[in-house]
Amino acid sequence: MTIKGVGRQLIAWALLVITVIYLITGFAVTQFRIFTPISGGYLGKAVTQQLHEILWLPFIILLVLHVGPVIIRRYKVR
């Protein structure tokens, strides 16, 4: 596998991890009465809210890195 292929896979897997964490923290903010006991009290509403707010930027960056090359190749002027 080439370096380009490894980079694409790394971006895809990182995006998957960030997306799952982003969804879980979003659920934990809205349903904190369910999530706090499940996490053993470590991840309360305030902590998950902070994590959720921090994760939007890495999510957007990884999404652009994941989708950007395809869009550029598709609409490239020939």
C-alpha positions in Angstrom: 0.0 0.0 0.0 1.3 3.4 -0.9 1.8 6.3 1.5 -1.2 8.1 -0.1 -3.4 5.0 0.6 -2.2 4.8 4.2 -3.0 8.5 4.7 -6.5 8.0 3.3 -7.1 5.1 5.6 -5.7 7.0 8.6 -8.0 9.9 7.9 -11.0 7.6 7.4 -10.4 5.8 10.7 -9.8 9.0 12.6 -13.0 10.5 11.2 -14.9 7.3 12.2 -13.5 7.5 15.8 -14.3 11.3 16.1 -17.8 10.8 14.7 -18.6 8.1 17.2 -17.2 10.1 20.1 -19.1 13.2 18.8 -22.4 11.3 18.7 -21.9 9.7 22.1 -21.1 13.1 23.7 -24.1 14.7 22.0 -26.3 11.9 23.4 -24.6 12.3 26.8 -25.4 16.0 26.9 -29.0 15.6 26.1 -29.6 12.4 28.1 -27.2 13.0 31.0 -29.5 11.3 33.5 -29.0 8.0 31.6 -25.4 8.5 30.6 -23.8 9.7 33.9 -24.7 6.5 35.8 -23.5 4.3 32.9 -20.1 6.1 32.9 -19.8 5.6 36.6 -20.2 9.3 37.3 -17.0 10.3 35.5 -18.7 11.9 32.5 -21.3 14.3 33.7 -23.2 16.8 31.7 -20.5 19.5 32.0 -17.6 17.3 30.9 -19.5 15.8 27.9 -20.6 19.3 26.9 -17.0 20.5 26.9 -15.8 17.4 24.9 -18.7 17.9 22.4 -17.7 21.6 21.9 -14.0 20.7 21.5 -14.6 17.9 18.9 -16.5 19.9 16.3 -13.3 21.4 14.8 -11.4 18.1 14.4 -14.6 16.6 13.0 -14.9 19.4 10.3 -11.1 19.2 9.5 -11.2 15.4 9.1 -14.4 15.6 7.1 -12.9 18.1 4.6 -9.7 16.0 4.3 -11.8 12.9 3.7 -14.2 14.4 1.1 -12.2 17.3 -0.3 -9.9 15.3 -2.7 -12.9 13.5 -4.3 -14.7 16.8 -4.8 -11.6 18.5 -6.2 -11.0 15.6 -8.6 -14.6 15.4 -9.7 -15.0 19.1 -10.5 -11.5 19.8 -11.7 -11.4 22.0 -14.8 -10.0 20.0 -17.7 
